[in-house]
């Protein structure tokens, strides 16, 4: 089995076609010919990585069903993003320890619970900046962040511009 980052088995994350597409199949045959004629370990490893690359081009990522705990956490975040929420609050709601929640959430969602919460808040804030003339401070509070400086910092990290710049950019594009 091939493992990705020493964690995920390649065939657990991807499904592969029974027959490779023509262009990939011809490349694969060429790589196997090089592999069978390789006379040193370095050339063999180059071929192995090329095989993995070609397989990943033909592969389709499998949809991993979310665990019931993670679905419950996502619902909780989406229903309560306006409130002050900590990892402990989320874990308590899901009846998990904070460390177990963090590990399970990160494994399934590829980000931490707080990062997801902040990303969700920023997406709502962006919609409000685009669709309303509410002051940035009010939008910050509506998405659950009372500290305007912290809100600006997270927003800028997420969108590479301040909330005001974002709104002005959107207004300019709308004209």
C-alpha positions as CSV (number, residue, x, y, z in Angstrom):
1,X,0.0,0.0,0.0
2,X,1.1,3.5,-0.8
3,X,0.6,6.0,2.1
4,X,0.2,9.7,1.8
5,X,2.0,11.6,4.6
6,X,2.4,8.3,6.4
7,X,-1.3,8.5,7.4
8,X,-3.7,7.9,4.5
9,X,-3.6,4.9,2.3
10,X,-3.7,6.0,-1.3
11,X,-6.6,3.6,-2.2
12,X,-8.6,4.7,0.8
13,X,-8.5,8.3,-0.4
14,X,-8.9,7.7,-4.2
15,X,-10.8,5.5,-6.6
16,X,-9.1,4.5,-9.9
17,X,-10.6,3.7,-13.3
18,X,-10.4,0.1,-14.4
19,X,-8.8,1.3,-17.7
20,X,-6.4,4.2,-17.6
21,X,-7.1,7.1,-20.1
22,X,-5.1,6.6,-23.3
23,X,-2.6,9.4,-22.7
24,X,-1.9,8.3,-19.1
25,X,-1.7,4.6,-20.2
26,X,1.0,5.4,-22.8
27,X,3.0,7.4,-20.3
28,X,2.6,4.6,-17.7
29,X,3.9,2.0,-20.2
30,X,6.9,4.3,-20.9
31,X,7.6,4.6,-17.1
32,X,7.4,0.9,-16.6
33,X,9.8,0.3,-19.5
34,X,12.2,2.8,-17.7
35,X,11.6,1.0,-14.4
36,X,12.4,-2.4,-15.7
37,X,15.6,-1.2,-17.4
38,X,16.7,1.0,-14.4
39,X,20.2,0.0,-13.2
40,X,20.2,1.9,-9.9
41,X,17.9,2.6,-6.9
42,X,17.7,6.3,-7.7
43,X,16.2,5.7,-11.2
44,X,13.8,3.2,-9.7
45,X,12.5,5.7,-7.1
46,X,12.1,8.3,-9.9
47,X,9.9,5.8,-11.7
48,X,7.9,4.9,-8.6
49,X,7.1,8.6,-8.0
50,X,6.2,9.0,-11.7
51,X,3.8,6.1,-11.4
52,X,2.2,7.7,-8.3
53,X,1.9,11.0,-10.2
54,X,0.2,9.3,-13.1
55,X,-2.1,7.3,-10.9
56,X,-3.1,10.5,-9.1
57,X,-3.9,12.1,-12.4
58,X,-6.3,9.3,-13.3
59,X,-7.7,9.0,-9.7
60,X,-10.9,10.5,-8.4
61,X,-10.9,11.6,-4.7
62,X,-13.4,9.5,-2.7
63,X,-16.0,11.4,-0.8
64,X,-15.4,10.6,2.8
65,X,-18.7,10.6,4.8
66,X,-18.5,12.8,7.8
67,X,-18.8,11.2,11.1
68,X,-22.0,11.9,13.1
69,X,-19.8,13.8,15.6
70,X,-18.4,16.1,13.0
71,X,-21.8,16.7,11.4
72,X,-23.0,17.7,14.9
73,X,-20.1,20.0,15.3
74,X,-20.6,21.7,11.9
75,X,-24.3,22.2,12.8
76,X,-23.4,23.7,16.1
77,X,-20.9,26.1,14.6
78,X,-23.3,27.2,11.9
79,X,-26.1,27.7,14.4
80,X,-23.9,29.5,17.0
81,X,-21.2,31.3,15.1
82,X,-22.6,34.6,16.4
83,X,-21.7,33.6,19.9
84,X,-18.3,33.4,21.6
85,X,-17.4,29.7,21.0
86,X,-14.3,27.9,22.3
87,X,-13.0,24.4,21.4
88,X,-14.2,23.4,24.9
89,X,-17.7,24.6,24.1
90,X,-17.8,22.7,20.8
91,X,-16.3,19.6,22.4
92,X,-18.8,19.7,25.3
93,X,-21.7,20.0,22.8
94,X,-20.4,16.9,20.9
95,X,-19.7,15.0,24.1
96,X,-16.0,14.7,23.3
97,X,-12.8,15.7,24.9
98,X,-11.2,18.8,23.4
99,X,-8.2,16.8,22.2
100,X,-10.4,14.1,20.6
101,X,-12.6,16.7,18.9
102,X,-9.5,18.6,17.6
103,X,-7.9,15.4,16.2
104,X,-11.1,14.0,14.6
105,X,-12.1,17.4,13.2
106,X,-8.7,18.1,11.7
107,X,-8.6,14.6,10.2
108,X,-12.0,15.0,8.5
109,X,-12.0,18.7,7.7
110,X,-8.3,19.3,7.2
111,X,-8.4,22.4,9.5
112,X,-8.9,22.9,13.2
113,X,-12.4,23.6,14.6
114,X,-11.5,27.2,15.4
115,X,-10.0,27.7,12.0
116,X,-13.2,26.4,10.4
117,X,-15.3,28.6,12.7
118,X,-13.2,31.7,11.7
119,X,-13.4,30.8,8.0
120,X,-17.2,30.4,8.3
121,X,-17.4,33.8,10.2
122,X,-15.3,35.5,7.5
123,X,-17.5,34.1,4.7
124,X,-20.6,35.5,6.4
125,X,-18.8,38.8,7.0
126,X,-17.8,39.0,3.4
127,X,-21.5,38.5,2.3
128,X,-22.5,41.2,4.8
129,X,-19.9,43.6,3.5
130,X,-21.0,43.0,-0.1
131,X,-24.7,43.1,0.5
132,X,-25.2,45.7,3.2
133,X,-24.0,49.1,4.3
134,X,-23.7,48.1,7.9
135,X,-20.6,49.4,9.7
136,X,-17.6,47.0,9.9
137,X,-17.8,47.1,13.7
138,X,-21.5,45.9,13.6
139,X,-20.6,43.1,11.1
140,X,-17.8,42.1,13.3
141,X,-20.2,41.7,16.3
142,X,-22.8,40.0,14.2
143,X,-20.4,37.2,13.3
144,X,-19.4,36.7,16.9
145,X,-16.1,38.7,17.1
146,X,-16.4,41.6,19.6
147,X,-12.8,42.8,19.1
148,X,-12.7,44.9,15.9
149,X,-8.9,44.8,15.7
150,X,-9.0,41.0,15.9
151,X,-11.8,40.9,13.3
152,X,-9.7,43.1,11.0
153,X,-6.7,40.9,11.5
154,X,-8.5,37.7,10.7
155,X,-10.4,39.2,7.8
156,X,-7.2,40.6,6.3
157,X,-5.4,37.2,6.7
158,X,-8.3,35.5,4.9
159,X,-8.9,38.0,2.1
160,X,-5.5,39.7,1.9
161,X,-7.3,43.1,2.4
162,X,-9.1,44.9,5.2
163,X,-12.9,44.7,5.4
164,X,-13.2,48.3,4.2
165,X,-10.9,47.6,1.3
166,X,-12.9,44.5,0.5
167,X,-16.2,46.4,0.6
168,X,-14.8,49.2,-1.6
169,X,-13.4,46.7,-4.1
170,X,-16.7,45.0,-4.3
171,X,-18.6,48.3,-4.7
172,X,-16.1,49.3,-7.5
173,X,-16.6,46.0,-9.3
174,X,-20.4,46.3,-9.0
175,X,-20.4,49.7,-10.8
